[in-house]
Amino acid sequence: MLLRPIRRPVRLRSGARPRTVGLILAASLALPANAAVERPLYKDAHAPVAARVDDLLARMTLAEKVAQLVTVWEGKVKLLDTHQRLDPAARAMLYPDGIGGFARPSDAAGAVSPRVLAGRDVRSTIELVNDLQRDALTHTRLGIPILFHEEGLHGYAALGATSFPVPIALASSWDPDLVRRTNVVTAREMSARGVTQALSPVVDIARDPRWGRIEETFGEDPYLVGELGVAAIEGLEGVGKPQMLAPGKVFATLKHLTGHGQPESGTNTGPAPISERELRENFFPPFEQAIARAGPGAVMPSYNEIDGVPSHASKWLLQTVLRGEWGFTGAIVSDYSAIDQIADLHHIAPDHQAAAIIALSAGVDSDLPDGNSYKTLAASVAANRVPVALIDDAVRKMLEIKFRAGLFEHPYADAKAAVAVTNSADARALAKVAAARSIVLLKNDGTLPLALSSLGAAVPVIAVIGPNAAVARLGGYYGQPPVTVSLLDGIKAKVGSRVRIVTSLGVKITENDDWWEDKVTLADPAENAKRIAAAVDTARGADTIVLAIGDTEQTSREGWADNHLGDRASIDLVGEQQALFDALKALGKPIVVVMINGRPLAINRVAEQANAVIEGWYLGEQGGTALADALFGDVNPGGKLPVTIARSVGQLPMFYNYKPSAHRGYLFSDKTPLFPFGFGLSYTTFAVGEPRLSTPTIRPDGTVDVSVEVRNTGARAGDEVVQLYVHDKVPSVTRPVKELKAFERVTLQPGEARTVKFTLDHRAFELWNLEMKRVVEPGEFEIMAGNSSVALKSATLTIAR
């Protein structure tokens, strides 16, 4: 028999590639002339991932290692021929040592709006992915496949894919299972095109509505954000922290660690002046929960600095906390150009080469999107500025993802299968359900739901007015679904010929509404004055007015550069929208306002004077259908606000879980929010009972069951969200006035009652004490239950010594 050869590196002349030599230990045994070369261990699908990684890593040159830490995005255009197919010769010349990662294969040419240059459809995306993988596996020395990533914030951001409500809307559903289901669709549509990694979910808590990225978040509360973040990862990767990626799944990228959602002055990438205690009490918990319970494949640090240290440079954040305290073992991937910004924005490095050393030393494993900084690592090794061991550690993490994804065995996508699962009938149906469950009813004097018989005329007239009436706003990181439904589309489809629909723009908000466009120009006020007059004329003969106002994708978005801003100094309606409302209100007709927006807005006069107000956010491709269903009562709104809506920018920061010394009050203005966290009305009514405790006293490591009865006291079936809050009455350090610790959305028929049971363990009562240790202190705790953060009934729990 043949003995397994022992491999050892051979000393080579400078510049030569390494190889391995098989030594036959028994001289009497000779290899037959036709014997096959032994298959490398890293290509053995049955071998443990760690062993495969070690074997492959030992075979790699320094240049090949660095290539695995670099991604291609805007540089992709140099790899394509005139037919937009891969040019293998260009790849060999530009990336002779292979390509580690490839960003957004579905877009046409990198950072270009799909409205300017349409993205690739299913088949052309797969054509590019398969060409690149085939080239990587057959025309590079070691045949290492490429890791493809895409945006998947609220559906796969690609041509033809399904578009769901933005995260702040999904958070308004207070429905983790819904979030899980939408991400299952996102994962299967991505995976079908050969993509392995989604840059999602965002679990930053958002505490400043001036910040344009608030729409990308699940809101302001650590517990709610954590629960929905876990659900999103389970949808993308599968439940149970699977070691190997199953078919139809992609690795999640948890972002952005951390403090990103409360930047100084509300401006994106601004410093986050947050203490360690505040980080541990509010900003860390969603990340910690997601890592402990769902095991995301990757984590992305944030752009901002904390206490003088950018997140991409923070060993404390990425090593001590993330890998040490939380035990994270996946890859740490940079935000786009964030390593470059260590030099260019934060100025703690003189150049990109120095920035790369800082980020690598902090623990960042991959440089997205084009590797501008990490391309210098080989030169830094040659100059003895970086030990190879640090590069090996990073490469190991990136290779682990590829092995766990099965890319060495199954690198190619199937176009026919991908077409079948992309924007399928069940995906569109789920998009409609998601939109419907995300709608929040903020005010209603009985005008809603609209009943055709009560509109007055034989053929009633509804005026559908506003800048957001005839367009389906999808929000940032949007995909390009085959069909979108605007509010106007939805109403027309709903009422058919039974109602005469009249419509008018009313005002324009911005001249352009393309999220990608750098320049933002507000519409001309003089032209808007003419549009308002036309809208009033249109609505004069109507029985009811439905007014759709809010934002465009330009007035609330990620401000990723000085020439691409997205944050605002005001939280009021933009442009002449208030004047439009005032003019229509003066007609004396019932007016229903539908907010379609990316941030919580201070709509004080609208909230006071409108007959009904719906918060719709950006509801995805089926948003118009869902809104029409809600307006006419086929859907009973059951969503709740995941953020506090302030009355003015002067109240900021404003969130429900404030400390006891906050919100004392102001001269000449109200200290309460316009709408509180957890608030949302229904077309029916509910009674939420007092919380009943299974025991009045527990030990610090004990548990208590809390039962809450909820009853539908109205005449319609509807949904209520039972919310459970905790308050530590006399702690050793200050604690919030209340903290959400459990919730459940329930559906009840008229007159139906249900008892909802929650179990609280030590995690609900923990605090970080004076020594910055997480403990449960003995004392009295107020247990509060209700249907918003301000409508609560309470019981007292004692934690004994």
NORGI-V356861 format. One record per pair of residues at least 4 apart in sequence whose C-alpha atoms are under 6 Angstrom apart, sorted by the first residue. I is the first residue (numbers start at 1). J is the second residue. If there is no record, write none. Layout:
# NORGI-V356861
i:I j:J
i:I j:J
This chain:
# NORGI-V356861
i:5 j:22
i:5 j:23
i:5 j:24
i:6 j:22
i:6 j:23
i:7 j:20
i:7 j:21
i:7 j:22
i:8 j:20
i:9 j:20
i:41 j:52
i:42 j:52
i:42 j:55
i:42 j:56
i:53 j:57
i:60 j:64
i:64 j:97
i:67 j:99
i:67 j:100
i:68 j:100
i:69 j:100
i:69 j:366
i:70 j:100
i:70 j:367
i:70 j:371
i:71 j:100
i:71 j:101
i:71 j:102
i:71 j:368
i:71 j:369
i:71 j:370
i:71 j:371
i:72 j:102
i:72 j:103
i:72 j:370
i:73 j:103
i:73 j:110
i:73 j:369
i:73 j:370
i:74 j:110
i:77 j:109
i:79 j:86
i:79 j:87
i:79 j:90
i:79 j:91
i:80 j:84
i:80 j:85
i:80 j:86
i:80 j:87
i:81 j:85
i:81 j:87
i:90 j:94
i:91 j:95
i:92 j:96
i:100 j:146
i:101 j:146
i:101 j:147
i:101 j:148
i:102 j:148
i:103 j:148
i:103 j:149
i:104 j:149
i:104 j:150
i:106 j:119
i:106 j:120
i:106 j:125
i:106 j:158
i:107 j:119
i:107 j:120
i:108 j:119
i:113 j:516
i:114 j:118
i:114 j:119
i:119 j:159
i:120 j:124
i:120 j:125
i:121 j:125
i:121 j:159
i:123 j:415
i:126 j:130
i:126 j:193
i:130 j:134
i:130 j:412
i:133 j:145
i:134 j:138
i:135 j:139
i:136 j:140
i:136 j:143
i:136 j:145
i:137 j:143
i:137 j:144
i:137 j:145
i:138 j:143
i:148 j:195
i:148 j:196
i:149 j:195
i:149 j:197
i:149 j:198
i:150 j:198
i:151 j:157
i:151 j:198
i:151 j:199
i:152 j:156
i:152 j:157
i:152 j:198
i:152 j:200
i:153 j:200
i:154 j:164
i:154 j:166
i:155 j:162
i:155 j:163
i:155 j:164
i:155 j:186
i:156 j:161
i:156 j:186
i:157 j:478
i:157 j:479
i:158 j:479
i:158 j:480
i:159 j:480
i:160 j:480
i:160 j:481
i:160 j:482
i:161 j:422
i:161 j:423
i:161 j:481
i:162 j:423
i:162 j:481
i:163 j:620
i:163 j:621
i:164 j:431
i:164 j:620
i:165 j:169
i:165 j:618
i:165 j:619
i:165 j:620
i:166 j:618
i:167 j:171
i:167 j:216
i:167 j:217
i:167 j:218
i:168 j:215
i:168 j:217
i:168 j:218
i:169 j:438
i:169 j:617
i:170 j:438
i:171 j:218
i:172 j:438
i:172 j:639
i:172 j:640
i:172 j:641
i:172 j:642
i:173 j:437
i:173 j:438
i:173 j:639
i:176 j:228
i:176 j:231
i:179 j:232
i:180 j:231
i:180 j:232
i:180 j:235
i:183 j:187
i:183 j:232
i:183 j:235
i:183 j:236
i:184 j:235
i:184 j:236
i:187 j:191
i:187 j:236
i:187 j:249
i:187 j:250
i:188 j:192
i:188 j:248
i:188 j:249
i:189 j:422
i:190 j:195
i:191 j:195
i:191 j:248
i:192 j:418
i:193 j:413
i:194 j:413
i:196 j:250
i:197 j:250
i:197 j:251
i:198 j:252
i:199 j:253
i:200 j:252
i:200 j:253
i:200 j:254
i:201 j:254
i:202 j:217
i:202 j:255
i:203 j:225
i:203 j:229
i:204 j:261
i:205 j:219
i:205 j:220
i:205 j:261
i:206 j:214
i:206 j:219
i:206 j:220
i:206 j:261
i:207 j:220
i:207 j:261
i:207 j:262
i:208 j:262
i:208 j:266
i:209 j:599
i:210 j:266
i:210 j:567
i:210 j:568
i:211 j:266
i:211 j:267
i:211 j:567
i:212 j:556
i:212 j:557
i:212 j:558
i:212 j:566
i:212 j:567
i:213 j:557
i:213 j:558
i:215 j:598
i:215 j:599
i:218 j:225
i:219 j:642
i:219 j:643
i:220 j:643
i:221 j:225
i:222 j:226
i:222 j:282
i:222 j:286
i:225 j:229
i:225 j:286
i:226 j:286
i:230 j:290
i:230 j:294
i:233 j:237
i:233 j:252
i:234 j:238
i:234 j:239
i:236 j:249
i:236 j:250
i:237 j:249
i:237 j:250
i:237 j:251
i:241 j:294
i:241 j:295
i:244 j:404
i:245 j:404
i:245 j:405
i:251 j:297
i:252 j:296
i:252 j:297
i:253 j:298
i:253 j:299
i:254 j:299
i:254 j:300
i:255 j:299
i:255 j:300
i:256 j:300
i:256 j:301
i:256 j:302
i:257 j:301
i:257 j:302
i:258 j:302
i:259 j:272
i:263 j:267
i:263 j:270
i:263 j:271
i:263 j:272
i:264 j:270
i:264 j:271
i:264 j:272
i:267 j:567
i:268 j:559
i:269 j:303
i:269 j:304
i:270 j:304
i:271 j:304
i:271 j:305
i:272 j:306
i:278 j:282
i:279 j:283
i:279 j:284
i:280 j:284
i:285 j:289
i:289 j:293
i:290 j:294
i:291 j:295
i:297 j:330
i:298 j:330
i:298 j:331
i:298 j:332
i:299 j:332
i:300 j:332
i:300 j:333
i:300 j:334
i:301 j:311
i:301 j:312
i:302 j:311
i:304 j:310
i:305 j:309
i:305 j:310
i:305 j:311
i:309 j:314
i:312 j:359
i:313 j:358
i:313 j:359
i:313 j:362
i:314 j:362
i:315 j:319
i:315 j:362
i:316 j:320
i:317 j:321
i:318 j:322
i:319 j:323
i:319 j:324
i:320 j:324
i:321 j:325
i:322 j:326
i:322 j:328
i:323 j:327
i:323 j:328
i:331 j:397
i:332 j:364
i:332 j:365
i:333 j:364
i:333 j:365
i:333 j:366
i:334 j:367
i:334 j:368
i:336 j:368
i:336 j:369
i:340 j:352
i:340 j:373
i:341 j:345
i:342 j:346
i:342 j:347
i:342 j:355
i:343 j:347
i:343 j:348
i:343 j:349
i:343 j:350
i:343 j:351
i:343 j:355
i:349 j:354
i:349 j:355
i:352 j:373
i:353 j:373
i:353 j:376
i:356 j:360
i:356 j:373
i:356 j:374
i:357 j:361
i:359 j:364
i:360 j:364
i:365 j:394
i:367 j:371
i:371 j:375
i:380 j:385
i:380 j:386
i:381 j:385
i:381 j:386
i:392 j:396
i:400 j:404
i:402 j:407
i:406 j:410
i:407 j:411
i:423 j:427
i:430 j:434
i:431 j:622
i:432 j:622
i:435 j:619
i:435 j:623
i:435 j:626
i:436 j:626
i:438 j:639
i:439 j:616
i:439 j:637
i:439 j:639
i:440 j:614
i:440 j:615
i:440 j:637
i:440 j:639
i:440 j:640
i:440 j:680
i:441 j:614
i:441 j:680
i:441 j:681
i:442 j:613
i:442 j:614
i:442 j:680
i:443 j:612
i:443 j:613
i:444 j:611
i:444 j:612
i:445 j:611
i:449 j:631
i:449 j:632
i:449 j:633
i:450 j:631
i:450 j:632
i:455 j:460
i:455 j:543
i:459 j:499
i:460 j:499
i:461 j:499
i:461 j:500
i:461 j:501
i:461 j:542
i:461 j:543
i:462 j:501
i:462 j:542
i:462 j:543
i:462 j:544
i:462 j:545
i:463 j:501
i:463 j:502
i:463 j:503
i:463 j:539
i:463 j:542
i:463 j:545
i:464 j:503
i:464 j:546
i:465 j:503
i:465 j:504
i:465 j:505
i:465 j:547
i:466 j:505
i:466 j:506
i:466 j:547
i:466 j:548
i:466 j:549
i:467 j:505
i:467 j:507
i:467 j:508
i:468 j:548
i:468 j:549
i:469 j:487
i:469 j:488
i:469 j:548
i:470 j:486
i:470 j:488
i:471 j:486
i:472 j:485
i:472 j:486
i:473 j:618
i:474 j:478
i:474 j:618
i:474 j:620
i:475 j:553
i:475 j:618
i:484 j:621
i:485 j:489
i:485 j:621
i:485 j:622
i:485 j:624
i:486 j:624
i:487 j:624
i:490 j:624
i:490 j:625
i:490 j:628
i:491 j:628
i:492 j:496
i:495 j:499
i:504 j:535
i:506 j:531
i:506 j:532
i:506 j:535
i:507 j:528
i:507 j:531
i:508 j:523
i:509 j:523
i:509 j:575
i:510 j:521
i:510 j:522
i:510 j:523
i:511 j:521
i:511 j:522
i:511 j:523
i:513 j:552
i:513 j:553
i:513 j:554
i:515 j:553
i:515 j:554
i:518 j:563
i:518 j:564
i:532 j:580
i:536 j:540
i:536 j:584
i:544 j:590
i:545 j:591
i:546 j:591
i:546 j:592
i:546 j:593
i:547 j:593
i:548 j:593
i:548 j:594
i:548 j:595
i:549 j:595
i:550 j:595
i:550 j:596
i:550 j:597
i:551 j:555
i:551 j:597
i:556 j:566
i:556 j:598
i:557 j:566
i:558 j:566
i:559 j:564
i:559 j:565
i:559 j:566
i:560 j:564
i:571 j:601
i:571 j:602
i:572 j:601
i:572 j:602
i:581 j:585
i:591 j:610
i:591 j:611
i:592 j:611
i:592 j:612
i:592 j:613
i:593 j:613
i:594 j:613
i:594 j:614
i:595 j:614
i:595 j:615
i:595 j:616
i:596 j:616
i:596 j:617
i:596 j:618
i:597 j:617
i:597 j:618
i:598 j:617
i:600 j:645
i:602 j:646
i:602 j:647
i:602 j:648
i:603 j:607
i:606 j:610
i:619 j:623
i:629 j:633
i:629 j:634
i:629 j:635
i:630 j:634
i:630 j:635
i:630 j:636
i:636 j:718
i:637 j:682
i:638 j:682
i:638 j:719
i:640 j:678
i:640 j:679
i:640 j:680
i:641 j:677
i:641 j:678
i:641 j:679
i:642 j:677
i:642 j:678
i:643 j:677
i:644 j:655
i:644 j:676
i:644 j:677
i:645 j:673
i:645 j:674
i:645 j:675
i:646 j:673
i:646 j:674
i:647 j:673
i:647 j:674
i:657 j:736
i:657 j:737
i:657 j:738
i:657 j:739
i:658 j:736
i:659 j:736
i:659 j:737
i:660 j:737
i:665 j:671
i:677 j:789
i:678 j:788
i:678 j:789
i:679 j:788
i:684 j:714
i:684 j:716
i:685 j:712
i:685 j:713
i:685 j:714
i:686 j:711
i:686 j:712
i:686 j:713
i:687 j:710
i:687 j:711
i:688 j:709
i:688 j:710
i:688 j:786
i:689 j:708
i:689 j:709
i:690 j:793
i:691 j:707
i:691 j:708
i:691 j:785
i:692 j:706
i:692 j:707
i:693 j:705
i:693 j:706
i:694 j:704
i:694 j:705
i:696 j:797
i:697 j:797
i:697 j:798
i:697 j:799
i:698 j:702
i:698 j:799
i:699 j:799
i:699 j:800
i:700 j:776
i:701 j:762
i:703 j:760
i:703 j:761
i:704 j:759
i:704 j:760
i:705 j:758
i:705 j:759
i:706 j:757
i:706 j:758
i:707 j:756
i:707 j:757
i:708 j:755
i:708 j:756
i:709 j:754
i:709 j:755
i:710 j:753
i:710 j:754
i:711 j:752
i:711 j:753
i:712 j:750
i:712 j:751
i:712 j:752
i:713 j:751
i:714 j:750
i:715 j:750
i:716 j:750
i:717 j:748
i:717 j:749
i:717 j:750
i:718 j:747
i:718 j:748
i:719 j:746
i:719 j:747
i:720 j:745
i:720 j:746
i:721 j:744
i:721 j:745
i:721 j:787
i:722 j:743
i:722 j:744
i:722 j:786
i:722 j:787
i:723 j:743
i:723 j:785
i:723 j:786
i:723 j:787
i:724 j:740
i:724 j:741
i:724 j:742
i:724 j:743
i:724 j:784
i:724 j:785
i:725 j:738
i:725 j:739
i:725 j:740
i:725 j:741
i:725 j:783
i:725 j:784
i:726 j:738
i:726 j:739
i:726 j:782
i:726 j:783
i:727 j:737
i:727 j:738
i:727 j:781
i:727 j:782
i:728 j:781
i:729 j:780
i:729 j:781
i:748 j:752
i:760 j:764
i:765 j:776
i:766 j:775
i:766 j:776
i:767 j:774
i:767 j:775
i:768 j:772
i:768 j:773
i:768 j:774
i:769 j:773
i:778 j:799
i:778 j:800
i:778 j:801
i:779 j:798
i:779 j:799
i:780 j:797
i:780 j:798
i:781 j:796
i:781 j:797
i:782 j:795
i:782 j:796
i:783 j:794
i:783 j:795
i:783 j:796
i:784 j:792
i:784 j:793
i:784 j:794
i:785 j:792
i:785 j:793
i:786 j:791
i:786 j:792
